[in-house]
Amino acid sequence: MTGPDFTVVQLTDTHIRREGEKVHGVVDTLDNLHTVLDRLVNSGQRIDALVLSGDLTDNGDPEAYRRLRNAVVPAADALGAVVIYAMGNHDNREAFVHELFASPRADAAPVDTDQPIDAVFDLGGVRIVVLDSTTAGRHDGRLEPSQLSWLTGVLDEPAPGGTILVLHHPPIPSPVTSVNSLRLQHSEHLEAVLVGSDVGMILCGHAHHTGSGSIAGIPVWVGPAMSYRVDPIPPVGRHRGVVGFGFTRIDVFGSSFVATAVEATPTATVYDESMQDVLDKLAALSLRAG
């Protein structure tokens, strides 16, 4: 059986805080992150890129970015994976740039942190485009006309393996009223740019509940949060966050982009068998069935 041509792991809404602080006084988000990174490194799986799709920290604190980077970079090095960061509404652009990226060359132009932090990564034929959908002081998502113009230019030339678009705010509705009000505003403007493009999947976070939809005929994946979950069917009249976290693997098989949600909350094991034994059993069943 042939495996995927390319694999991305999406970690979204990590919400890291300063040492000794927990999110909502309950969740040790750095522990969640270490749990997942250790699992990835020990999996033996090929992972080409780690995409952290926004709300990397809970309040934009520089120490929190350093704690996140000190966890992510060694794991990425062990995996041989490229690390790709995107801004979220809880992030701070100045700290994001200063703490997460290596010191620029002396002759490099300084990053204007008053402007969106957009980027393009070409990885073995697959292109990953990051859009900064944040506006300082706001929690809903917005894209500036200049960003849409820039994206149009990027997408004018298709990538050999297709494009994955990453932005924090989903351009699709949410069944959770509060989350829905904070989605990407005027998503029809983004949709107009994407029609007929080579974008095979759009990766988002922000909602803290897993979901999917589409715009311009392109699948939109809202990844499970790494910090905690928003209950999409809470008791009447309530908005509720619950313990639980996970991540997503996105596999490219030829022209197919496949997203798989992976549970990371500690749970009891139902079974744990050799993969070869399972394949042998399935082959035997097929032979008996003719």
C-alpha positions, 0 to 999 in steps of 0.5 A: 500500500502506497503512503501519502506523498506529503504530510502536514500536522496542524497544531492550532490554538495552543494558547501557551502562557507564562510558566506557572500559569494555566488557561482559565486556571485549569489547563496546562497548555504547555503540557498538552503541547509536549504530549503531542510533540512527544507522540509525533516524534515517537511515532516514526511517521514521516511529517514534512511540516508542522503548521501552528495555525494561530492563538499560539499564546493566550495573551501575546506574552513574549515568555509564552512564545519562547516556551512554545518555540523551545518545545516546537523547534527540537521536535521539528528538528527530530522529525525533519519537519519545517515549522510554519507559524500563523497569527491568531487573535490572541497573538501579538505581532511584535512578540510573534516576530521577535520571539519565533523567528531567527535574527534577520540578516543585517541586510534584510528589511525589518518586518513591519509589525503594523502590517499582516504577517503573510508568507509562502512556503514551497515544500517539495512541490506542495505550497503552503500559503499563510494569511494573517487574518487578525486585526489588533484589538479585535477577535473576529477575522479580516483580510485587507484588500492588499492581502487579497491582491497579494494572494491573487498574485501568488495563486496565479502560478499553480504549484506542482503539488497544489496549495494548502491555505492557512489562516486562523479564522474560519471562512465558514459559519459555526453552529456555536453562536459566539464563535460564529460572530467571530469568524472571518468577515466578508469571506466572499472576498476570499472566495472570489480569489480562490475560484479556479485556483490550485488550493486543495484545502484551507486550514483554520483554527479559532473555533475550538471545535472540529468542523468542516465546510467549503468555499469556492468548492474547496474543503475548509478544515477547522482543526481541533484545539490543542488547549481545550474544547468549546462544546458545540451542543451545551446546555440551553443558554450556556457557552461552555469550554471542556477539557480535551485536546487534539491535532490534525494530520493532513495527507496529500495523496496525488491530487487528494488532500485528506484531513484526519482529526487525532485525539490527544486527550488521555484515554483507555485503550480498546485494542493495540495490535500489530498493523501487519497482523491486522492487514493479514486478517483483512487479506484472509477475509478478502480471500474467503469472500472471493 
